[in-house]
């Protein structure tokens, strides 16, 4: 699905530059992965927890004022952290990711998850009441973002569990 | 103690074999990441609440009541899933410096949390957190970031 992108990336100097960056010191790959994981934590904080608040209509979570105060800022910081830390790994090995079906699933989930996350945060910003359709939206948002977190892990696992030797 | 036979024996148990050689390993790893993400996300709101609550005059008890149950449940899940992953390569993990740092930083984070709890217990239900609590909350975020970094580093040291 992303083979055109992998073709283009590998024809530029981006792949070499990313490999040089990731290989510049032994601390760089775990450090970049830590930034990525911190982005995941922030997304859990500002997308999944507010969604749980809407779904359960819990007086503690749904009325938690910090979601309204910091939700959007936290969300954009998290997206920035995840994209900037995920990009070097994609650029360094574009064909590895482009040929992995779990990576395509992750990209698809991201396209669905972004507007859902914004919708959830808008519910808090506008201080809407918890209705059944908002609860439905919240539970879909939880499922999509949990799947997104798990997809990140399964990009690596799928390589040796389902298609050993292909990567 | 670290190169004791005990860790090898742990690695050779049928449970460790079943986890390490099957789809249970990626399953436990996925659950570990998920539980850890939930724990740190709850901790993020708790620490942010304690740091910002100082200026916004948010009662300590409200912040604690919101997040402590989430932290304890997800921390317990992290420990169980992390333990399941650990026993599959126990003898290598205990000698891995990144793993040793992870355990040390978790101990420091736990100690910091205990001291924070003790100081907050003295406050009345409507009180806002003080300066010390705000600093301890900041330290907590820093220590847990170190735990994440060392956790990621474990796999890079063979």
Interface residues (C-beta under 8 A of the other chain):
Chain A: X26 X27 X29 X30 X31 X33 X34 X37 X38 X40 X41 X42 X44 X45 X48 X49 X60 X61 X64 X65 X66 X70 X146 X149 X150 X152 X153 X154 X157 X161
Chain B: X23 X26 X29 X30 X33 X34 X37 X38 X40 X41 X42 X44 X45 X48 X49 X52 X58 X65 X66 X70 X98 X145 X148 X149 X152 X153 X155 X156
